Amino acid sequence: MSIHFPPISTVASRTNHRLPFVLLALLAGCALQSRRQTGDRPVVAGTITEQQSHTTALLQAVSAVDDSVVWVSGHQATWVRTVDGGRTWVPGALTGPDSALEFRDVEGVSATTAYLLAAGPGEQSRIYKTTDAGRSWRLQFMNRDSAAFYDCFAFWDETHGIAVSDAVRGKMIVIRTDDGEHWSAVAADGMPPALPGEGSPAAGGTCLTVGGRARAWFGTEPESRVYRSDDQGRRWAVVTTPIVSGAAAGVATLAFRDEQHGMALGGRLLKADDRSDSVAAVTNDGGETWTLVTRPTFSGAVYGATVVPGMPGYVVVAGPKGLDWTGNDGRSWTNLSGSAYWAVDCISLHVCWAVGPRGRITSVRFESPVRSRESTFRLHRECPCNHTFTRRRWLERE
């Protein structure tokens, strides 16, 4: 959905109340370790490390491929890539008339192949693909409907994906690809009627997510609904969640650890100091019903979320007022940072990546408290710190 986000200087500012975290080391890597949760006392601790992205663009989406390769995308037609687990990051951008595009979503396939989704009204909504590590980008899809605004996309594998647009003529729009090259619209009769002004928030690239071989979900505003499909986006059902609703409010991000268990988050998207209780909900039945859970520690809305593979109940969430994690499906939360973030992606318990304003890229890793204390000494000897991770692939888990 076309949302005018407040100035970065506003949403990125810290509150006077310092959210709890424990300083581990302050060297070139600026590594921080969060406190353990006191609710169910998970047996891990979170450590963050700031990266050098070499760009000042607002970074709005992140996609990790494997233990070395990560793609990031953002405004000013920018993308950033690492192929060495974050030791070095190389930015790139389209130039000329396309330099103002906002790449609000990215899907990394390999070190050489990735997709970018540009969000915006009319022809500003596009999908590009590179197969040569970003040296060139091929335009695969350009929106020709002036009323449409594409928000995010997701892929089951390298060639099967879907993208969603705000509602046009009473229906949300979904397009699909079965070959990773061509995109076509899903028949309107497979989509329930939309509500007036309904659309998906194009915030952190996770308003749409997929799972298994054919499941898909996307969230919308202003009535905080979640659509779900079990046939790769051909037919959809929809349900209203208990997340706060209203103008510029709704479900901005979804994260599923399997086909039944997931979390939806959002809130009042443009109110950075809002403390509404109803910003997070969980499902245990694939999205048919949703139950509210505790909100993250930071104020405002949640823009991005991801599960931590191999750790049921662990979810990392990002918003303009901070970065949090839960180890118990949202019953309690631990703060990692009070800085502004738009998106986050975890591909193993070893490391996640969070991105945000002014080229911010941060790695997050989880480990046992004992090992975390040992790593404190390694940080002093070896900073700047860089971590590796393993890509989460749904099909490999079946």
C-alpha positions in Angstrom: 0.0 0.0 0.0 1.2 3.5 -0.7 2.2 4.8 2.7 4.2 8.0 3.2 6.6 7.0 6.0 7.6 9.7 8.5 11.1 11.3 8.1 13.9 8.9 9.0 15.2 11.3 11.6 11.9 11.0 13.4 11.4 7.2 13.4 15.1 6.5 13.9 15.5 8.6 17.1 15.8 6.8 20.4 13.4 7.3 23.2 14.7 8.7 26.5 13.8 5.4 28.1 16.7 3.1 27.3 15.5 -0.4 26.5 17.4 -3.1 28.4 20.5 -4.6 26.9 23.9 -5.6 28.2 27.1 -4.2 26.6 29.5 -7.0 25.7 32.1 -5.3 23.6 32.6 -2.0 22.0 35.2 -2.4 19.3 35.1 -2.0 15.5 32.2 -4.4 15.3 30.1 -2.8 18.1 28.9 -6.2 19.3 26.0 -6.2 21.8 24.4 -9.0 23.8 20.8 -8.9 24.9 19.4 -10.0 28.2 17.7 -13.4 28.4 14.0 -13.4 28.7 12.6 -14.0 32.2 9.3 -15.5 31.1 10.2 -19.1 30.0 13.9 -18.4 30.2 15.1 -19.6 26.8 18.6 -21.0 26.9 20.1 -18.7 24.3 21.3 -15.1 24.1 21.3 -12.7 21.2 24.3 -10.8 20.0 24.3 -8.0 17.4 27.1 -6.7 15.2 26.9 -3.6 13.0 28.1 -4.0 9.4 29.6 -1.6 6.9 27.1 -1.4 3.9 28.8 1.5 2.0 25.5 3.1 1.2 23.3 5.7 2.9 20.0 4.6 1.3 17.0 3.4 3.3 17.3 -0.4 3.2 13.9 -2.0 3.3 14.3 -5.8 2.6 16.8 -8.6 3.1 17.2 -12.1 1.8 19.9 -14.6 2.9 20.8 -17.4 0.6 23.4 -19.5 2.5 26.2 -19.1 4.9 28.0 -16.6 2.7 25.5 -14.8 0.4 23.0 -12.2 1.4 21.0 -9.7 -0.8 19.6 -6.4 0.6 17.4 -3.8 -1.3 16.2 -0.3 -0.6 15.4 3.1 -1.9 17.3 5.1 -4.6 17.1 1.9 -6.7 19.7 0.4 -4.4 20.8 -3.2 -3.7 23.7 -4.5 -1.5 25.3 -7.9 -1.6 27.8 -9.9 0.4 29.3 -13.2 -0.7 31.6 -13.7 2.3 29.2 -13.8 5.3 29.2 -10.1 5.9 33.0 -9.4 5.9 32.5 -7.1 2.9 29.3 -5.6 1.4 29.1 -4.2 -2.1 26.3 -1.8 -3.1 24.8 -1.1 -6.5 22.0 1.0 -8.0 20.1 1.6 -11.1 20.9 4.9 -12.7 19.1 7.4 -15.0 15.3 7.6 -14.9 15.1 4.4 -12.8 17.3 5.8 -10.0 14.2 6.9 -7.9 12.7 3.4 -7.8 12.1 1.9 -4.3 13.2 -1.7 -4.1 11.0 -2.7 -1.2 11.5 -6.4 -1.5 14.3 -8.8 -2.6 14.6 -12.6 -3.1 18.1 -14.0 -3.2 18.6 -17.2 -5.1 22.4 -17.6 -5.3 25.6 -15.4 -5.4 24.7 -14.5 -9.0 20.9 -14.6 -9.1 18.3 -12.5 -7.4 14.9 -10.8 -7.9 14.0 -7.2 -6.9 10.5 -5.8 -6.5 10.0 -2.1 -6.9 6.9 -0.8 -5.1 4.9 2.2 -6.3 1.9 3.4 -8.2 1.4 2.4 -11.8 4.6 1.7 -13.7 6.8 2.3 -10.6 5.8 -1.3 -9.6 8.2 -3.6 -11.3 10.1 -6.9 -10.9 13.7 -7.3 -12.0 16.0 -10.3 -12.2 19.8 -10.6 -12.3 21.8 -13.7 -13.2 25.2 -12.1 -13.3 25.6 -10.8 -9.7 23.9 -7.5 -10.3 26.0 -6.3 -13.3 22.8 -6.2 -15.3 19.1 -6.5 -14.4 16.4 -7.7 -16.7 12.9 -6.2 -16.3 10.5 -9.1 -16.0 7.3 -7.3 -15.1 6.0 -3.7 -15.2 2.6 -2.8 -13.8 0.4 -1.2 -16.5 -2.6 -0.6 -14.2 -2.4 3.0 -12.8 -4.6 1.9 -9.9 -2.4 -1.0 -8.8 0.5 -0.7 -6.3 2.6 -3.9 -5.8 3.8 -4.3 -2.2 5.9 -7.5 -1.8 6.6 -10.9 -3.3 7.7 -14.4 -2.1 9.1 -17.6 -3.6 8.6 -21.3 -2.9 11.8 -22.0 -4.8 14.0 -20.4 -7.5 11.3 -20.3 -10.1 7.9 -20.4 -8.4 6.8 -17.1 -6.8 3.9 -14.7 -6.3 3.5 -10.9 -5.8 0.6 -9.0 -4.3 -0.9 -5.5 -5.1 -3.3 -3.3 -3.3 -6.9 -3.9 -4.2 -8.2 -2.7 -7.6 -11.8 -2.7 -8.6 -12.8 -4.5 -5.4 -10.2 -7.3 -5.4 -6.6 -7.8 -4.2 -4.4 -8.6 -7.1 -1.9 -11.5 -7.1 0.5 -12.4 -10.0 2.4 -15.6 -10.2 5.4 -17.1 -12.0 6.0 -20.8 -12.7 9.3 -20.4 -14.5 11.1 -17.5 -12.8 10.8 -15.5 -16.1 7.1 -14.7 -16.8 4.4 -13.3 -14.5 0.6 -13.6 -15.0 -2.4 -12.5 -12.9 -4.4 -14.9 -10.9 -8.1 -15.1 -11.9 -10.2 -12.6 -9.9 -12.8 -15.3 -9.1 -10.3 -17.0 -6.8 -10.0 -13.9 -4.6 -12.6 -12.8 -1.9 -14.0 -9.2 -2.2 -11.7 -6.6 -0.8 -12.7 -4.0 1.8 -12.7 -0.3 0.8 -9.1 1.0 0.6 -7.6 -2.4 1.4 -4.0 -3.0 0.6 -0.8 -4.7 1.9 1.7 -2.5 3.7 4.9 -2.3 1.6 7.1 -1.9 4.7 9.6 -4.6 5.2 9.2 -7.1 2.3 7.3 -9.6 4.5 3.7 -8.6 4.1 3.5 -11.8 1.9 5.1 -15.1 2.9 5.0 -18.7 1.6 5.5 -22.1 3.1 5.5 -25.8 2.3 4.9 -26.6 -1.4 1.9 -24.4 -2.0 0.9 -22.4 1.1 0.9 -18.6 1.1 -0.3 -15.8 3.4 -0.5 -12.0 3.1 -1.6 -9.3 5.5 -3.6 -6.1 4.8 -4.8 -2.8 6.3 -7.0 -1.0 7.3 -9.0 -3.9 8.9 -6.0 -6.2 9.8 -7.0 -9.1 7.7 -4.9 -12.1 6.6 -5.4 -13.9 3.3 -4.3 -17.5 2.9 -4.0 -19.9 0.0 -3.0 -23.6 -0.2 -2.7 -23.9 -4.0 0.2 -21.5 -4.8 -2.0 -18.4 -4.8 -4.8 -19.5 -7.2 -7.6 -19.4 -4.6 -7.7 -17.4 -1.4 -9.7 -17.3 1.9 -9.5 -14.3 4.3 -10.0 -13.8 8.0 -9.9 -10.7 10.3 -7.2 -10.8 13.0 -7.4 -9.0 16.4 -4.5 -6.7 15.5 -5.3 -3.0 15.8 -7.0 -1.6 12.7 -7.9 1.8 11.3 -6.3 4.3 9.0 -2.7 3.4 8.3 -3.0 0.4 10.6 -3.0 -3.3 10.1 -0.9 -6.4 9.5 2.4 -5.5 8.0 4.4 -8.7 8.4 4.0 -12.5 8.7 6.4 -15.2 9.8 5.6 -19.0 9.7 7.8 -21.7 11.1 5.7 -24.4 9.4 2.3 -24.7 7.6 0.3 -24.4 10.9 2.3 -22.1 13.3 2.8 -18.5 12.4 2.8 -14.9 13.8 1.3 -11.8 12.3 2.4 -8.3 13.4 1.9 -4.7 12.5 0.1 -1.9 14.3 -0.3 1.8 13.7 2.2 2.1 10.9 2.9 5.9 11.1 2.7 6.4 14.9 6.2 5.7 16.2 5.3 6.3 19.8 2.1 4.2 19.8 1.8 1.6 22.6 -1.2 -0.3 21.4 -1.4 -3.8 22.9 -2.8 -5.4 19.8 0.1 -5.5 17.4 1.0 -9.2 17.5 -1.1 -12.4 17.1 -0.3 -16.1 16.6 -2.0 -18.9 14.7 -1.8 -22.7 15.3 -4.1 -23.7 12.5 -2.5 -22.3 9.4 -4.1 -18.8 9.6 -7.7 -19.7 10.1 -7.8 -18.2 13.6 -5.5 -15.7 15.4 -4.9 -15.0 19.1 -3.2 -11.9 20.5 0.1 -12.1 22.3 2.3 -9.6 24.1 3.6 -6.7 22.0 7.4 -6.3 21.5 9.2 -4.0 23.9 9.7 -1.1 21.4 7.0 1.4 20.6 5.2 1.9 17.3 4.5 -0.7 14.6 6.4 -3.8 13.6 7.5 -3.7 9.9 9.4 -7.0 9.5 9.5 -10.4 11.1 11.2 -13.8 10.7 11.3 -17.1 12.5 14.6 -18.6 13.7 14.9 -22.0 11.9 15.3 -25.0 14.1 14.2 -23.1 17.2 10.4 -23.4 17.5 8.8 -20.3 19.1 11.7 -18.0 18.3 10.8 -15.0 16.2 12.9 -11.8 15.5 10.9 -8.6 14.7 12.0 -5.2 13.4 10.4 -1.7 13.5 11.3 2.0 13.3 11.8 1.9 17.1 13.8 -1.2 17.6 14.7 -4.8 17.2 13.3 -7.6 19.4 13.2 -11.4 19.7 10.9 -13.9 21.5 11.7 -17.4 22.4 8.1 -18.4 23.4 5.9 -17.3 20.5 5.4 -13.8 21.8 4.5 -14.4 25.5 7.6 -12.3 26.3 10.1 -10.3 24.4 13.8 -9.3 24.7 15.1 -6.1 23.1 18.2 -6.2 21.0 18.4 -2.6 19.8 16.6 0.7 20.0 17.8 1.7 16.5 15.4 1.9 13.5 14.9 -1.3 11.4 12.6 -2.1 8.5 13.3 -5.8 7.8 14.9 -8.9 9.2 15.7 -12.4 7.9 17.0 -15.4 9.8 18.2 -18.5 7.9 19.6 -20.4 10.9 20.2 -19.9 14.7 23.7 -18.9 13.8 22.9 -15.5 12.3 20.1 -13.2 11.1 20.3 -9.9 9.2 18.4 -6.7 10.0 18.3 -3.7 7.8 17.1 -0.1 8.0 17.7 3.6 7.4 21.0 5.2 6.3 22.3 1.9 5.0 22.0 0.1 8.3 22.8 -3.6 8.2 23.2 -5.5 11.5 23.9 -9.2 12.1 22.1 -11.1 14.9 23.3 -14.4 16.2 21.9 -16.7 18.9 23.9 -19.0 21.1 24.0 -20.4 24.7 24.8 -18.0 27.4 28.0 -19.9 28.3 29.2 -19.9 24.7 28.2 -16.2 24.5 30.5 -15.4 27.4 33.3 -17.2 25.7 32.7 -15.4 22.5 33.1 -12.1 24.3 36.8 -12.7 24.5 37.0 -13.7 20.9 35.3 -10.5 20.0 38.0 -8.5 21.7 40.7 -10.4 19.8 39.0 -10.7 16.4 36.6 -7.8 15.8 35.3 -6.7 13.3 33.1 -9.8 13.7 31.4 -11.6 10.9 29.2 -14.7 11.1 27.8 -17.3 8.8 24.5 -19.0 8.5 22.6 -21.6 6.6 19.7 -20.8 4.3 16.2 -22.0 5.3 14.5 -23.8 2.5 10.9 -25.1 3.0 11.2 -27.8 0.5 14.3 -29.3 2.2 12.3 -29.6 5.4 9.6 -31.8 3.9 
